Amino acid sequence: MSVHQNTGRVAVITGASSGIGEATARALAADGHSVALLARRAGRVQVLADELGDGAIAVEADVTDRNSIVAAAARVKQELGGADILVNNAGVMLTAPFSSDQREEHRHMVETNLLGAMTATEVFLDQLRANERGDLVNVSSVAGRIAPAGFAAYAATKWGINGWSEALRVELQPDIRVTVIEPGAITTELTDHITDPASKQANETATAELGIPAQDIADVIAFAVSRPQRVTLNEILVRPTAQAM
Ligand SMILES: NC(=O)c1ccc[n+]([C@@H]2O[C@H](COP(=O)([O-])OP(=O)(O)OC[C@H]3O[C@@H](n4cnc5c(N)ncnc54)[C@H](OP(=O)(O)O)[C@@H]3O)[C@@H](O)[C@H]2O)c1
């Protein structure tokens, strides 16, 4: 039996073409929400929107390109009536020992993970405010709390998400709830893009050994946004049971 409330709202999910974003889109659609699926890989989000059917739209959008987010917001307003929930999920994890060789990757991670979330939020803020109540869900990471070698730049983006979210909560609540999700090892495409061979190997091995499905995070996001308006789940650390430390 579903205990979820608040069905029938409009959720915008960035990075909905794979992994946690795709699973979150499925979970929120299953709970009765309309979903706007944002990602650069237009074909992937279109296939998912077709599968989810009525109330799902696919929008090609790059969180590092503000114009594309503005265009996405216009479509969400026109086709779905405006966003009630924004899930800032789009992200890249390009782990490597910190050095000049990786400087473009450092910039890419900050622009995607941190500035991308800020851009999507400032663009959609009027829609979140206009509706009866809003939810902002920021996907951070266990690397927003602890960070081993190789995670310096990535952790900086996730620490940034956490600090930004703390201040936003003070500014936006009670009208818009702010929830931070901190996943541990999740089996997704995230490690595919790592260019440093040793770091890629280590992360792929750890995820293969410990990783849990993206659905497990999606369920937590769906639960958080379904709580009664009087309750906010500020920060949720979700790790595989096998990943105790
Ligand atoms: N997997 C884990 O173990 C783990 C742990 C902690 C936190 N996280 C976080 O979870 C989030 C989702 O990652 P995932 O694990 O599900 O990895 P994933 O399968 O690689 O998904 C990443 C998503 O982000 C999108 N994306 C990347 N750059 C983008 C951009 N510039 N504009 C729009 N979308 C962009 C990708 O879509 P396109 O390429 O189609 O644009 C894709 O849909 C990330 O923020 C990640 O840091 C993951």
The ligand as a MOL file (V3000), in Angstrom:
LIG
                    3D

  0  0  0     0  0            999 V3000
M  V30 BEGIN CTAB
M  V30 COUNTS 48 52 0 0 0
M  V30 BEGIN ATOM
M  V30 1 N 26.7260 6.4820 -8.6950 0
M  V30 2 C 27.1930 6.8070 -7.4870 0
M  V30 3 O 27.8490 5.9900 -6.8250 0
M  V30 4 C 26.9080 8.1720 -6.8940 0
M  V30 5 C 27.2430 8.3800 -5.5700 0
M  V30 6 C 27.0210 9.6360 -5.0300 0
M  V30 7 C 26.4600 10.6350 -5.7730 0
M  V30 8 N 26.1450 10.4050 -7.0810 0 CHG=1
M  V30 9 C 25.5840 11.5200 -7.8440 0
M  V30 10 O 24.3910 11.1140 -8.4600 0
M  V30 11 C 24.1420 11.9410 -9.5970 0
M  V30 12 C 23.7310 11.0690 -10.7720 0
M  V30 13 O 24.8130 10.2560 -11.1460 0
M  V30 14 P 24.6510 8.7210 -11.5750 0
M  V30 15 O 25.4270 7.9240 -10.5800 0
M  V30 16 O 23.2430 8.3810 -11.8150 0 CHG=-1
M  V30 17 O 25.5400 8.7180 -12.9160 0
M  V30 18 P 25.1390 8.6300 -14.4610 0
M  V30 19 O 24.4110 7.3740 -14.7450 0
M  V30 20 O 26.4170 8.8980 -15.1910 0
M  V30 21 O 24.1400 9.8510 -14.6410 0
M  V30 22 C 24.5770 11.1770 -14.7300 0
M  V30 23 C 23.4980 11.9880 -15.3950 0
M  V30 24 O 23.9140 13.3570 -15.4240 0
M  V30 25 C 23.6540 13.8600 -16.7150 0
M  V30 26 N 24.5440 14.9640 -17.0510 0
M  V30 27 C 25.9030 15.0010 -17.0050 0
M  V30 28 N 26.3350 16.1910 -17.4120 0
M  V30 29 C 25.2370 16.9300 -17.7230 0
M  V30 30 C 25.0360 18.2430 -18.1990 0
M  V30 31 N 26.0660 19.0650 -18.4730 0
M  V30 32 N 23.7710 18.6640 -18.4060 0
M  V30 33 C 22.7220 17.8490 -18.1650 0
M  V30 34 N 22.8520 16.5900 -17.7010 0
M  V30 35 C 24.0970 16.1500 -17.4980 0
M  V30 36 C 23.8220 12.6740 -17.6570 0
M  V30 37 O 23.0280 12.8560 -18.8240 0
M  V30 38 P 23.5740 13.2510 -20.2840 0
M  V30 39 O 24.9610 12.6820 -20.3970 0
M  V30 40 O 22.5880 12.6190 -21.1990 0
M  V30 41 O 23.5230 14.7440 -20.2950 0
M  V30 42 C 23.2170 11.5530 -16.8210 0
M  V30 43 O 21.8280 11.4790 -17.0150 0
M  V30 44 C 25.4250 12.7550 -9.8130 0
M  V30 45 O 25.2400 14.0580 -9.3130 0
M  V30 46 C 26.4530 12.0150 -8.9830 0
M  V30 47 O 27.5020 12.8550 -8.5500 0
M  V30 48 C 26.3360 9.1870 -7.6540 0
M  V30 END ATOM
M  V30 BEGIN BOND
M  V30 1 1 1 2
M  V30 2 2 2 3
M  V30 3 1 2 4
M  V30 4 1 4 5
M  V30 5 2 4 48
M  V30 6 2 5 6
M  V30 7 1 6 7
M  V30 8 2 7 8
M  V30 9 1 8 9
M  V30 10 1 8 48
M  V30 11 1 9 10
M  V30 12 1 9 46
M  V30 13 1 10 11
M  V30 14 1 11 12
M  V30 15 1 11 44
M  V30 16 1 12 13
M  V30 17 1 13 14
M  V30 18 2 14 15
M  V30 19 1 14 16
M  V30 20 1 14 17
M  V30 21 1 17 18
M  V30 22 2 18 19
M  V30 23 1 18 20
M  V30 24 1 18 21
M  V30 25 1 21 22
M  V30 26 1 22 23
M  V30 27 1 23 24
M  V30 28 1 23 42
M  V30 29 1 24 25
M  V30 30 1 25 26
M  V30 31 1 25 36
M  V30 32 1 26 27
M  V30 33 1 26 35
M  V30 34 2 27 28
M  V30 35 1 28 29
M  V30 36 1 29 30
M  V30 37 2 29 35
M  V30 38 1 30 31
M  V30 39 2 30 32
M  V30 40 1 32 33
M  V30 41 2 33 34
M  V30 42 1 34 35
M  V30 43 1 36 37
M  V30 44 1 36 42
M  V30 45 1 37 38
M  V30 46 2 38 39
M  V30 47 1 38 40
M  V30 48 1 38 41
M  V30 49 1 42 43
M  V30 50 1 44 45
M  V30 51 1 44 46
M  V30 52 1 46 47
M  V30 END BOND
M  V30 END CTAB
M  END
